[in-house]
Amino acid sequence: MPTYKQLYFCTIATLLFLATALPAAALDFSKAVTVGSGPKTVVEFTDPDCPFCRQASLYFDKRPDVTRQVFFYPLPRHPKAKEKVQFILSQKDKASAYHQVMSGSMDGVQKFDASPDGIKLQGAQMEIAKKAGVRSTPTFMISGRIIEGLDLKKIEEALGK
């Protein structure tokens, strides 16, 4: 059971995150990967090697009412994540490459090809994530709410079942 002091600092950290985060409307969606075509928008900050991000991807794939605007935030503890992101962002069909990588089917690949444009876009997405206050993956922006982690209850409350 967390102590009062731990809860206090957790609450303060969350408030600071919310106070410094950019609203979704301020994000440059021209740099995002669009996945889906539903009427409800989900802004997704993800890491291709994060197991919770992969579970979230599977969940949203089953939601035809959602369009995701995906920004990548590869975590340093996942050494291949940045290469995978650059690979995705180098492809003509980025949404298809996103699905391919997030499915895990490319986990055994040793070297990922990336274009200069894909590498540049990966850097731009990292800056967007930092300005948005993202610190962990997955992080979602849904209907003005920020949801850190794969909290399906909160996600479904924000989207409606």
C-alpha positions as a printed Julia matrix, in Angstrom:
161×3 Matrix{Float64}:
   0.0     0.0     0.0
   1.49    3.38   -0.96
   2.19    5.86    1.79
   0.57    9.26    1.99
   3.88   10.83    0.95
   4.14    8.58   -2.15
   0.56    9.42   -3.16
   1.25   13.12   -2.64
   4.29   13.12   -4.91
   2.48   10.99   -7.52
  -0.39   13.48   -7.52
   1.99   16.45   -7.79
   3.82   14.78  -10.7
   0.54   14.15  -12.5
  -0.59   17.75  -11.98
   2.72   19.07  -13.29
   2.4    16.83  -16.35
  -1.13   18.03  -17.04
  -0.11   21.66  -16.55
   2.76   21.44  -19.03
   1.22   19.15  -21.65
   0.21   20.61  -24.98
  -3.44   20.19  -25.91
  -4.04   17.8   -28.81
  -5.18   20.72  -30.99
  -1.66   22.2   -30.78
   0.0    19.08  -32.2
   1.24   18.92  -35.79
  -0.76   15.99  -37.16
   0.99   16.29  -40.53
   3.9    14.54  -38.79
   1.73   11.76  -37.3
   0.98    8.35  -38.74
  -2.77    8.08  -39.27
  -4.22    4.67  -38.46
  -7.92    3.97  -38.97
 -10.73    6.15  -40.24
 -13.35    6.34  -37.5
 -15.04    9.53  -36.27
 -13.34    9.52  -32.84
  -9.74   10.74  -32.64
  -7.12    9.22  -30.38
  -3.66   10.76  -30.17
  -1.25    7.96  -29.36
   2.34    8.21  -28.15
   3.86    4.77  -28.49
   7.01    2.66  -28.53
   7.1    -0.31  -30.92
   8.84   -2.53  -28.36
   6.6    -1.65  -25.41
   4.36   -4.65  -24.62
   1.57   -2.38  -23.34
   1.75   -0.3   -26.53
   1.36   -3.46  -28.57
  -1.67   -4.49  -26.52
  -3.14   -1.01  -27.04
  -2.57   -1.32  -30.78
  -4.49   -4.61  -30.85
  -7.3    -3.05  -28.81
  -7.64   -0.03  -31.12
  -7.46   -2.23  -34.23
 -10.8    -3.66  -33.06
 -12.34   -0.19  -32.79
 -13.62    0.87  -36.24
 -14.94    4.08  -34.64
 -11.4     5.37  -34.01
  -8.79    7.25  -36.01
  -5.4     7.26  -34.34
  -2.83    9.97  -34.79
   0.35    8.11  -33.85
   3.53    9.74  -32.61
   6.46    7.56  -31.65
   8.33    7.91  -28.4
  10.95    5.13  -28.42
  12.2     4.48  -24.92
  15.97    4.16  -24.31
  15.49    0.8   -22.58
  14.26   -0.66  -25.9
  17.44   -0.62  -28.03
  15.77   -1.51  -31.37
  12.76    0.79  -30.93
  14.32    3.87  -32.51
  15.42    1.87  -35.58
  11.93    0.38  -35.9
  10.38    3.85  -35.7
  12.71    5.19  -38.36
  11.85    2.18  -40.55
   8.09    2.84  -40.16
   8.49    6.54  -40.87
  10.56    5.79  -43.98
   7.82    3.75  -45.64
   5.35    5.07  -48.17
   2.5     3.23  -46.39
   3.35    4.14  -42.82
   0.13    2.71  -41.36
   0.86   -0.7   -42.88
   4.46   -0.59  -41.61
   3.13    0.42  -38.17
   0.93   -2.7   -38.08
   3.75   -4.91  -39.31
   6.15   -3.71  -36.61
   3.6    -3.54  -33.79
   2.52   -7.13  -34.52
   6.0    -8.31  -33.52
   6.61   -9.97  -36.87
   9.8    -7.93  -37.34
  11.31   -8.52  -33.91
  14.04  -10.78  -35.28
  15.23   -8.3   -37.91
  18.8    -7.22  -37.19
  19.0    -4.09  -39.36
  16.17   -1.78  -40.35
  16.45    0.38  -43.45
  15.61    4.04  -42.95
  15.54    7.01  -45.27
  16.87   10.46  -44.38
  13.26   11.7   -44.36
  12.22    8.92  -41.97
  15.1     9.73  -39.63
  14.21   13.43  -39.73
  10.53   12.69  -39.06
  11.46   10.49  -36.1
  13.36   13.43  -34.59
  10.41   15.75  -35.19
   8.04   13.28  -33.52
  10.32   13.06  -30.47
  10.24   16.85  -30.16
   6.44   16.84  -30.42
   6.24   14.17  -27.69
   8.59   16.13  -25.42
   6.63   19.37  -25.93
   3.43   17.46  -25.2
   4.91   16.38  -21.87
   5.06   12.68  -22.7
   7.23   10.72  -20.3
   6.05    7.16  -20.77
   4.32    4.86  -23.21
   1.65    4.36  -24.06
   0.17    7.81  -23.53
  -3.14    8.81  -25.11
  -5.02   12.05  -25.62
  -8.73   11.37  -25.98
 -11.46   14.02  -25.86
  -9.28   16.41  -23.88
  -8.13   13.73  -21.43
  -4.6    12.46  -21.02
  -4.38    8.78  -20.21
  -1.0     7.35  -19.29
  -0.64    3.6   -19.6
  -2.99    0.99  -20.95
  -5.97    1.78  -18.74
  -8.83    0.31  -20.77
 -11.45    1.51  -18.29
 -10.35    5.14  -18.72
  -9.96    4.73  -22.47
 -13.46    3.33  -22.83
 -14.88    6.08  -20.59
 -13.24    8.69  -22.83
 -14.35    7.03  -26.08
 -17.57    5.36  -25.06
 -17.9     1.63  -25.55
